[in-house]
Amino acid sequence: MMLRRSGVIDADVLAAIERTPRDAFVPAIFRDRAYEDTALPIGDGQTISRPSVVAFMTAMLAPGPRMRVLEIGTGSGYQAAVLTRLCRRVYTIERHGSLLSEAEARFERLGLTNITTRRGDGVRGWPRAGQFDRILVTAAADDVPNALVEQLAEGGRMLVPIREYDGVQRLVCLSRTGHGVEVEALRETSFVPLVGAYDETAPQEAAQ
């Protein structure tokens, strides 16, 4: 299997991806390429990540069946759909209203009921929802957003791509312990930029 060859061996993660039809999350024009290991455009300058990247990030996040997971950057909804099969509830934020509406429709068609969606600024997280066991950021930041660190529960883990001084992006894993936050640099990666300062005068939330 392609994902096993990429180094992902977690049986639960592989099963979640196998149960999530990627062709349901890409525009019709790209549907014949849905199962290639490549990123594809989804509109508004955004992309759906390569399956191997989704598998790697999901495995490193290590979600559990009782966990609450926050995703920053809903995009097509594919990563959130994978996570729903591995945790208790997914909260996902998207700044582009058209992408969020399309993702919500996909969640409904697939019968995914443990997702709560919101249009808003992912840099600020979702403070009204409390703390999260896991946080996954699917866009590259210049630094780790402090608001997200504050929303990470003790024992929690967050993955975020960081743009380094030389322009290289590196996936970083933060773990909150009783003594603070531990940071581990993982591998190089490539994501669209994380954009903040969203005008949230009329935030929208919907439980799926």
N, C-alpha and C positions, 0 to 999 in steps of 0.2 A: 504494500500500500504506500502511496506517495507520502502520506503524513508520517508513517513509521520511518520511512527513509530520511525524512527531515529531522528525525531525532525525538519525536513525540511518541511515547510508549504508554502513557496513562490510558488505561482501558476505558475509564468513565468518560474522559474527554473525547477519545476517538468515537465512542458510541454516541455521544451527544452530537458530534459533527455529522456522523452518518445518518442520524435521524432528522437532521435539519436540511431541507432541500435548498441548496444555494441558488438554484435557478429561479426560485420564487423571490429572490432578493436583488436581482439584477434587471436592468431595463431589457425589454423584449429584443432589442437589436443585438444584445450581447448574450442572449440566452444559450446560444450554441457554444459559448466559451465559458459557461458558468462553472464548470468543473476543472478548468485549467488552473494551475497554481500561479495565478497572476492577479494583480489588482485591476479593477475595472471601473470606469466612470459611472456615477449614479446621478449626476446633476449637481448644480450649484457649486461646481468646482471641487466636489468631494468624490471619494472612491470607496469601493468595498475592498477590504484587505484580502491579500492572498490567503487561501485556506491554511497554508502552513504557518502563516503569521498568527492567524486566529487560534490555531491549535496550540502553538507555542505560548502565546500570551495567556490563554485559558489555563494551560497546564501550570504555568508559573504563578498564576493568581491563586490556584488551588482552592476553588470554591467548594463549600460543603453544603449538605442538604438543609441545614438549619440557618444558613447565612443570608444576610441582606447585602446585596451588592449594588453599588452605584457605578453606572457607566456614564462617562462624559463623551458625548458624540455618538448619538444614535445612528446617524447615517441611514443606511438601508434597513437597519434593524437586525442584520444577520448575526452580529456578535451577541446582541442581547438575546436573540432566539436560542443560540447555543447555550448561553448562561442559564436560561430558564430551566433547562433540563438538569442542572447541576446544583441549584441553590433554591432557597425558599422563596425569595422575591427579588426581582431586578427593578431598580429605579434607573431610568435612563433619560438624559437631557440632550436636546438638540436645539441649536440656534436657528436653523433653517426650517421655517414652517412647512414648506412643501415637502421636504424630506420626512419630517415628522409625521405628517398626515399619511404619506404613503406607507411608512413603517407601521403605523397604527393599523392601517387596513390589512397589512400582511399578518400582523399578530392576530387580528380577529379571524381572518380566513384560516389560519393554522390552529386556532383554538388555544392560543397561549394566554392563559388567564392570570399568571403571576408576574405581570409586568405593569409598572406604573410609569407613565410618560410625562414629560414636561418640556415646554419650549422655554428656553432661557439661556443664561450665561453659565456655561460649564465651569468657568474659572471660580465662580462663587459656590459651586456645589449645590447642595440641597439641604441647607441647615434646618429647615422646618421638619424634615424627615428624621432628624436625630443622627446618631452615629451609625457607621456602616462597618461590617466585618471585612469587606473587600471593596476597593475602588479601582476602576480600570479607566484610564484616560487614553482615548484613541486618536489623539492629535498631539503634535509636538509643541512643548512649551519651552520658553527660554529659561525657566526655573520652576521648581516645584511650587504650585499654588498653595500658599499658607492656609487658605480657607479649606482646602481639601484635606490637608494634614490634620486640621482641627476636627474634621468630621470622621476621622479614622479611629475606630474603637481600639482599646488596648487589646493586643493580640492580633490586630488587623494587619492587612497587607495591601499596598497600593502599587500599581504599575503605571509608569508615566514615561513617555519618550521625551528626552531633553535634548535641545539643540546646544551643542558644545561650541566653544569659541572658534573652532576651525570650520564650523558649519556642519560637522558630522552629527547625526542624531544617534543617541544611545538610549536603549531601554533601561530604565532604572527601577529597582524594586525597593520600596520603603516598608519597613516592618515596625509597628509600634509596640514597644515593650513597657514594662513598668518603670524602666530607667530612661526612656526617651525614644528616639526614632533611629533605627539602624538603616543604613543605605548601602545597597549593593548594585554595582553597575553590571548589566548583563551584556547583550550583544548590540551591534549597530542595527539600526532600523531606518525606516523611511515612512513618515506620515505627513499629512497636510498640517499646516500650522494651527495651534490652539489660539483662537481669537476670543478676547474678552470684551469688557465694556459694552455688553449687550443692553439695550434699552428694555427693561422689564416692566414697563408701565402697565402691561396687561398680560401677565404670565398665564399660561394655560397648563392645566394638569388633567390627566385622564387615566383612569385605572382600566387596564385591559384584562 
